[in-house]
Amino acid sequence: MFRKTLTLALLLGTAAAMAQEPAAPPPQSTPQAAAPAQAQLPADDQAGGLIVDVEGGTSQPTPIAIPVMPTPAVVQTPAGATDTLGRQLSDIVANDLRNSGLFTPLSPGQLRAVGFPEVTAPAFDYWRGTAAQALVQGYVRANGDGTLTVGCYLYDVSAQRELVRQGFVVPPADWRRAGHKCADTVYSRLTGEKPYFDSRVVYVSETGPKGKRIKRLAIMDQDGANHRFLTNGQSIVLTPRFAPNQQSIVYMSYENDRPSIYVYDLGSGRPRRVVQNANLTFAPRFSPDGRWILFSMAVGGNTDIYRVSSQGGTPQRLTNSPGIDTGGSYSPDGSRIVFESDRSGGQQIYTMNADGSNQQRISFGGGRYATPVWSPRGDLIAFTKLAGNFRIGVMSPSGGGEKLLTDSWSDEGPSWSPNGRVITFYRSGRGASGAAQLWMVDLTGVNERRIPTPLGGSDPAWGPLRP
């Protein structure tokens, strides 16, 4: 049973209406975006307030009001006019929270216009009449240095209390990130979960018939925005994975018709080959500290798991059993590895220490198991279950508590959100066309949705939360 109690604790009193800019903590600025500082709550404020339960795979989304963010003055910026940005930012916050499956944003017809002074003095009587339990208000301001300031305020409507406020200073090109960070602030404050909206996904973009597909590396925000292609499709690419610092991507490419592992530098746009030999190498993944790349290599008819320095060098062999060992994924602390092997006669999931010792089988249900990946929380392992159809499931690192989350014809290739609550995967259609598409599902198995991409997509990998 999955149970999570979500508590809206009370914090601070409602600020009085002010004609000047709403009060906010001094925003922190970086070349990309400011990381929100978490509000510290007194211990006695943790009781009471709004409570939302998610139990037994059934959730009752919380009604939340997210009106358009006003601006103190309409200013044209490289990202657009600040009043237009206010509408777009509120849409981003609403879509992120809706997509989590835990919130139901009010419809536009229920939202009143909010003036700039009202940001810190909500019209609680009105919002109570809409049945909203929480309220998100904010503002957009153009700064003299060319940056934008986005304010984000969260209120408990019933208690008429401010719960949290954050300010973000971003260059115009990163305005969408301010919206995701606002949504992350609201999500974390109301659920107690870690954030995940300000993150990216790398995947394989696909086009063409099944037997002759063009496959390119592509990267986008987790909601499908800011999409761009990284490779031109002249060589097939598979299984891309982010480096922990998000500055590079490791993947397999069929360049020169031989599978090899490459690292793509996002800054320069240049790839480099990792293992300099003639053996087939595939299924790469970085270690949590970025020092190692785990991968599989076929030598003399046998496939085992190896690791190599992320800078290159001589690979170190970690498994040594007849058959195929592949799909390695580190635990969050880097001390253990989960992988798949057919050493028992069919694909099953095994774990081992990071040095290759203490190899143990953990999957014993009917069917076969593939593509295991450790949750960033360390508490679960996601996998593909092959038993008639292909389904996404999770189990504990000891193999217990197996739970299947999807039930389509062909779902595979799970990858965890940064907070370990949502899984992205790809779903293939039947027949000769059989287009693959990217999907997400949360741990309840109830909230399932497709991720928009320009073309078909497979092999998604969710990156860490952006700094």
N, C-alpha and C positions, 0 to 999 in steps of 0.2 A: 504494500500500500504506500502510495506517495501522499504525504500530508505536509502541508506547509501553512503555518499561520502567519498572516501578514498583518502587521500592526502599524497604524498611523499614530505615533506618539505625539504628545503636545509639546510645542516648543515656542517660547517667546510670545509676546502679545502682538496684536495687529498694529502695524505702524499707521500713524495718522496720515491723512492725505497731504501731499506736498506739491507745491507748484513746480519746484525744481526737480532734478533727476531723482528717481527713487534710490533710497540708500541701499548700497550693496557693498560687500567686502571688496577691497582693492583687487581687481582681477590680475591673475598671474599671466604673463605673456611669454610665449616661446615663438620661434620662427614658424611653427605650424599651428598650435592652438594651446590654450591654457588647460591644464589638468585641474579638475574641480577639487577643492579641498572639502573633506567631509565634515559636516557640522557635528560638534560634540554635544551630546545631550546629557543633562543631569540625570542621575540614576532614577530619581523619583518621577521623571517625565516619561519613563518607558511604559507605564501602565495606562490603560484606558485608551479612548480614541477609537478610530475605525478599525474593525477587524474583518478580514476577508479570509475564508477558508478554501483551500484547494485539497480535496480529499477523494481518494478512490478513483482518480482519473477523470473526475468531473469538476469543472470549475465554474464559478459564477463571476463573470467579469465585472469589475468595479466601474460604475459610471464615473466619468471624469470629464471636466470641462476644460477645454484648451482654446480660448478665444484668440483672435488675431493679435499679434504683438504690435503695439503702437510704436511710433517714433517721435522724438521731441521735435524733429524738423525733417522734412523730406529732402534728402540729399541724394544726388546721383553718384553711384560708385561703380567700379569695374564689374561688380556682381549684380548691379541693377539698383533701382531706387530703394531707399530704406523702407518705404511703406510696402512695396512689393515683397521685399525680403521678410518683413514681418508676417505677411500671409504665408509665405513659403515655409518659414521656420516653424510656425505653429502647425502646419500640415506635416512636417517631418516628425515633430514630437508626437502628434496624434497617431501617425502611421506606425512609428516604432512601438508605441505602447499598445496599439491595437494588435499588431502582429505578434506581440508576446503572448496573446491569448488571455491575459489577466485583466485587461481594461477595455471598456467600451466608451470611446470618446463620444460626447454629445454631437448630434447632427448640427449642421450649419444653422438651421432654423431655430435652434435652441440657444445659440450663442449671441450674446449682445456685444455691441462695440464697446471696447474698453479705451478710455482716454488715458493719456500718459500719466497724469497724477493718480489715476485709479489703480495703477500697477501695485502700489503698496497699501491701498485702501479698498479692498474688494467690496463689491455690492453683495454681501453675504445673503441678504434677504432674497435677492433675485435668484442667486445660484441655488439656494435651498429649494426654491420652487421648481427647479429643473430636475430635482432628484440626484444631482451630481453629489458625490461624496467627497471628491477632491477637486481642486482647482489649480491649474497651472497658468500663471500670467508672466509676461516678460516684456522686454522692449528691445529695440534695435537703434543704435546710435552710431553715426559716422564720426570718426575721430580726426583731428587735424593732421595726424601723421599718416593717414591713409588706411588705418586699420578700422575694424568694426568692434564695438562692444555689444554683446548680447547678454541681457539680464534674464535670469530664470528664477521664478518664485513659486513655491508650492504651498498650498493652504489646505487645511482640514475645514471643509465647509460647515459641518455640523458644530464643531467646537469653535469656529471662527478664529482660528489660530494659524499663524505662519509656522510652517514646519521646516523649511530650508530655503536658502537663497544662495545663488551662485552667479558669478560674473565671468564672462569669457571674452578675451581679446583675441581676435583672429584677423589675418589678412583676408581681403575679400575672396580670394580663391578658395579659402577654407570655410566659407560661411556655413556650408552644410554640416561640417563637423560640430559647429556650435549647437546646431539643432540636435544632433545625436548625443552630444554631451549633456544637454538639458534633459533629454529623455532618459539618459543613464542616471542622472541625478534623481529624477522623480522615481524611476523604477527601483533603484537601490534603496531609497528612503522609505518607500511604501512596502517593499517586499522583504527587505533584509538580505536580498541576493546581491552578488557582485554584478557590475554592469557588463554589457556586451554590445551595445548598439554602435559605439564608435570603433568599429573594426572593419577589416576587409576580408574578402574571399578571393583566392586564386583558384582557377579551374581550367579545364580543357574545353575550349569552344569547338563545336563540331558542326560540320555541314556536309551534305552529300549523302549518297546511299550507304547502307551499312557496310557493304564490301569495299567501298572506296571513299572513305571519309577523309576530309581535310581537318586536321586537328591542330589548333593553335593555343598557346598559352594566353590567358586573359586574366585581368584583375579588375576588381570593382569593390565598392562599398558593400556592406552586408545586405543592404536593401536593393542592390542592383544599380545604384547611381554611380557616376564617375567611372563608367566602364571604358577600358582600353585594352587593345591587343598588344601582347609583348613579342610574339613571334609571327612570321608571315605564312606559316602553313606549308612551307616547302619540305619540312621533315615532320613526321608524326611525333607528337609529344604526349607523355603520360605522367600521372602521379606527381603533380607539383606540390611542394610543401614549403611553407615559410620558414626562414631562419628566425630564431627568437628575437633578434633585433630588427626584424622586418626590412632589412636592407637588401636581402637577396632571397632567391627561391631556388631550391634544389628540385630537379626533375629528371625524367628519363627521356631520351630522344633517340629516334632511329636515324640519326644523321649518318650518311654513308651506308645505310641499310643494316647497321649493327647497333643493337641497344646499348647505350652508354649513359652514364650519369653526368649531368652538367649542373653548374651553379650559375644562375642568371643574376647579375648585379643590377638592381633597379635604378641605381644612380646613373651608371654609364650605359645601360642597355646592352652590355656585352656578356655572352656566356663563356664559361671555361669548363673544360672537361676535368672531372675529378680523378678518375682512376685511369692511369695511362697504361692499359694493356689490352690484349685482344679478346679477353673473355667477355661474355655477356654479363652486364651489370644492370640492375633494375631495382625498383621499389625503395627509393632513398627516403630518409627522414633525418632531420637534425636532432641532436641531443638537446635537452632543455637549456644547457649552458652554451650551446652553439659550437663547442669544441670538436664534436664528432659528427660524422654522417654515417648512419646505419644504412646498410643496403644488402641486397642479395647478389651473389655471383655464382655463375655456373662454371665449374671446373671439372673436366674429366667425366662428364655425364652426371655429376652430382651438384645440387644447388644448396648452398649454405648461406648463413648470415654472417656478414663481416662488418667491421667498422673501420673508418679511415679518418684521419685528421681533416677537418673542414678546409684546411689549407692544401690538402693533397698529401701524398706520401705512400707508404707501404700499407696495404690493408691488413687488418688483424682478424683472423678467423674466430668466430664465436660458437658456431655449431658444427657438428661433425657426425651426421647420421645419414643413413641411406635415404634417398628421396629428395623432396623439395622443402626447404625451410625458407620462408619469406615473410614479408609484411610486418617487419619489426617496428615497434613503437615503444618509446621510453615511458616509464612512470614519471610523474611531475618532478620528483626529486632526483631523477637520473639513476637510481640505484637498481632498477629492474627493467626488464624488457618483456613485452608480450609479443608473440609471433604465431604464425600458422605453420603447420607441418603436416605432411601426409605419411610420416614415419609409421603410423599405426594402421595404414591402409586407406585412409581417407582424410580429407582436410579437417584438422582439429586445432584448437587453441592451446598454446603452451606459454609458460612464463619461465624466465631464468634471471639470474643476477646479471648485472651489466657486464661482467667479465666472462659470461657464458656458462658459469657454474649453476648447479641446482636447477636443471631443466625439468619441469613438471607439466603434465597435461592437466588442464582445468575444465575442458568442455566434454560433457558426457551425454548430452541430450541426443535425440534422434536427428539424423541428417548430418550435414557437413557445416563447418564454420570457416569463415575467411575474413580477411581485412580487419583484424582487431586493432583497436586504438584506445589508449589509456585516457581517461577523463582528466582534465586539468585539476580537478578536485582530488583525484587519486582514488575515489571510492568506487568507480565503475569502469568497465571495459565495454566499448561498443563494438559491434561485429555485424557481418552479413551472415544470415542463416540460409543455407541452401537445403531445402526440403520441399520439393515440388516447385514452389516459387522461391524468389529471393526476397528476404525480409530483413529489416534493420532491428537489432535487438541490443540489450545490455545485460551484463552479469557482473557480479562482484569479482575482484581480482583472485578470489579463491575458487571461482566457478559457480557459486551459489546464486540464488535469486534471479535466474534467467527470466527476462521479460521481453517479449517481442512488441515493437512499437508501431510497425507498419504491416500492411497486408495487401500489397499490390503484386503484379505479375513479376516485376524485376526491379527491386530496390537494392542498391549496394553502395559501397564506398563511403562509410560514415566518417564524419569529422566533427569535432566538438566546438561549440562556441567557447569564448574565453572564460565564461563563468561556469561551464559544465552543466548547463540546464537545457540547452538546445543542441540538436544534431542536424547538420546538413548532409545530404546524400544525393545520389542521382537515380532517376527512375527511367527505365527504358521501355519504349512501346513495343508492341508486337509487330510482326510482319517485316517486309523488306525495307520499308522506310524506317520504322522503329526508332524514331527520334528520341534522344536522351534529353532529360530536363533536370534542372536542379530543384531540390525540395528541402524543406526543413520540417522537423517534428520535435516537440518538447518531450520531456521525460514522462508525461502523463500518457502520451500516445494519442491525445485528443486534438491538440492544436497542430494541424498539419497544413502547410501551404507551399505553393510553388514560388520560386525566386525568379523574377523576370530577367531574361537574358536575350540579347539580340538574335542569337542563333541557338542551336542545341548546346547542351553542356553536360560534362561528366567530370569525374575525379575532383570534386571540390575539396578545398582545404581552407579551413577557417583560421585566420591569423590571430595573434594576440591582440588585446586591447591596445589601441594606439596611444602614444604618450601625449 
